[in-house]
Amino acid sequence: MTTQIADLDSGSKAQIKEIVCDILELEPEELTETSLFKEEHDADSLRTIEILAALERTFGLTLEQAELSRMVNLTGVYAVVAEAEGK
């Protein structure tokens, strides 16, 4: 999984972080790659679905809702997007 995350360029990572910060109403410095959306940033499941939908629109991907369980922090989101782009 780590190599696939490495396949994402810094521009894609920045774009993903911007999407997540926008939806969770956070400043970029408040969100780290490992901070948990639900536990540390009070994100509910609807916001996670919004993140998934925004990623699909932005990157032209189709992401399964089953991937939501992995999208608990930025690292998880990076992995899901990298794997979807690799398909």
C-alpha positions as CSV (number, residue, x, y, z in Angstrom):
1,M,0.0,0.0,0.0
2,T,2.8,2.4,0.8
3,T,4.2,2.3,-2.7
4,Q,0.8,3.2,-4.2
5,I,0.5,6.2,-1.9
6,A,4.0,7.2,-3.1
7,D,2.5,7.1,-6.7
8,L,0.4,10.1,-5.8
9,D,2.2,13.3,-6.7
10,S,2.3,16.2,-4.2
11,G,-0.2,18.1,-6.3
12,S,-2.8,15.3,-5.9
13,K,-2.1,15.1,-2.2
14,A,-2.5,18.8,-1.8
15,Q,-5.7,18.7,-3.7
16,I,-7.1,15.9,-1.6
17,K,-6.1,17.7,1.6
18,E,-7.8,20.8,0.4
19,I,-11.0,18.9,-0.4
20,V,-11.0,17.2,3.1
21,C,-10.3,20.5,4.9
22,D,-13.1,22.2,2.9
23,I,-15.6,19.6,3.8
24,L,-14.6,19.2,7.4
25,E,-14.3,23.0,7.8
26,L,-10.7,22.8,9.0
27,E,-7.6,24.9,8.4
28,P,-4.8,22.9,6.6
29,E,-2.5,23.1,9.7
30,E,-5.2,21.4,11.8
31,L,-5.2,18.3,9.6
32,T,-2.3,15.9,9.6
33,E,-1.9,12.7,7.5
34,T,-2.8,10.6,10.5
35,S,-5.3,12.7,12.4
36,L,-8.6,10.8,12.6
37,F,-11.6,12.5,10.9
38,K,-14.3,11.2,13.2
39,E,-12.4,11.1,16.5
40,E,-10.3,14.2,16.2
41,H,-12.3,16.4,13.9
42,D,-15.9,15.4,14.7
43,A,-16.7,14.3,11.1
44,D,-19.9,12.3,10.7
45,S,-20.6,9.7,8.1
46,L,-22.3,12.2,5.8
47,R,-19.1,14.3,5.6
48,T,-17.1,11.2,4.8
49,I,-19.6,10.5,1.9
50,E,-19.2,14.1,0.8
51,I,-15.4,13.6,0.7
52,L,-15.8,10.4,-1.4
53,A,-18.1,12.2,-3.8
54,A,-15.8,15.2,-4.1
55,L,-12.9,12.9,-4.8
56,E,-14.8,11.1,-7.5
57,R,-15.7,14.4,-9.2
58,T,-12.3,15.9,-8.9
59,F,-10.2,12.9,-10.0
60,G,-12.8,11.3,-12.4
61,L,-12.8,8.1,-10.3
62,T,-15.5,5.7,-9.2
63,L,-15.0,4.8,-5.5
64,E,-16.9,2.0,-3.8
65,Q,-18.8,3.0,-0.6
66,A,-17.0,0.1,1.0
67,E,-13.8,2.2,0.9
68,L,-15.3,4.6,3.4
69,S,-14.2,2.3,6.2
70,R,-10.6,2.9,5.1
71,M,-11.0,6.7,4.7
72,V,-10.5,7.5,8.4
73,N,-7.6,9.9,7.9
74,L,-5.6,11.5,5.0
75,T,-3.3,8.5,4.7
76,G,-6.3,6.2,4.1
77,V,-7.8,8.6,1.6
78,Y,-4.5,8.8,-0.3
79,A,-4.4,5.0,-0.4
80,V,-7.9,4.7,-1.7
81,V,-7.4,7.3,-4.5
82,A,-4.0,5.8,-5.4
83,E,-5.5,2.4,-5.8
84,A,-8.4,3.7,-7.8
85,E,-6.1,5.6,-10.1
86,G,-4.0,2.4,-10.6
87,K,-6.9,0.4,-11.8
